[in-house]
Amino acid sequence: MKLDQSVFEGAPDYITCATTDFDGETWLHEIEPNGFDSHIWIVQHGSRIKFAGMFDASDWQNSLIHRDRCGDCPNKTDGVCCGGAK
């Protein structure tokens, strides 16, 4: 299954994004990772939590998703969440 917003269900409020590594391990991040090397996303700042489930790793380098805090908020721009600043 491709990484989607369901990964954030029950996650702490400080979690802002999620990624999947080359092997399907999924991580929830406080701060967006700085990029990736040959196998994993690089995290230099903030905390991260290993997600209990696995997601599709076939395109792991493009797996970064941001938590959508807006839902149907009219402040979305081109479908991108405003981060809750309503």
Secondary structure as the mmCIF struct_conf table of DSSP 4:
data_model
#
loop_
_struct_conf.conf_type_id
_struct_conf.id
_struct_conf.beg_label_comp_id
_struct_conf.beg_label_asym_id
_struct_conf.beg_label_seq_id
_struct_conf.end_label_comp_id
_struct_conf.end_label_asym_id
_struct_conf.end_label_seq_id
HELX_RH_3T_P HELX_RH_3T_P1 GLN A 5 PHE A 8
TURN_TY1_P TURN_TY1_P1 GLU A 9 GLY A 10
TURN_TY1_P TURN_TY1_P2 ASP A 13 TYR A 14
STRN STRN1 CYS A 17 THR A 20
TURN_TY1_P TURN_TY1_P3 PHE A 22 ASP A 23
BEND BEND1 GLY A 24 GLY A 24
STRN STRN2 GLU A 25 HIS A 29
BEND BEND2 GLU A 30 ILE A 31
STRN STRN3 GLY A 35 PHE A 36
BEND BEND3 SER A 38 ILE A 40
STRN STRN4 TRP A 41 ILE A 42
BEND BEND4 HIS A 45 GLY A 46
STRN STRN5 ARG A 48 MET A 54
TURN_TY1_P TURN_TY1_P4 SER A 58 ASP A 59
HELX_RH_3T_P HELX_RH_3T_P2 TRP A 60 ASN A 62
STRN STRN6 ILE A 65 HIS A 66
TURN_TY1_P TURN_TY1_P5 GLY A 71 ASP A 72
TURN_TY1_P TURN_TY1_P6 PRO A 74 ASN A 75
STRN STRN7 THR A 77 THR A 77
TURN_TY1_P TURN_TY1_P7 ASP A 78 GLY A 79
STRN STRN8 VAL A 80 VAL A 80
TURN_TY1_P TURN_TY1_P8 GLY A 83 GLY A 84
#
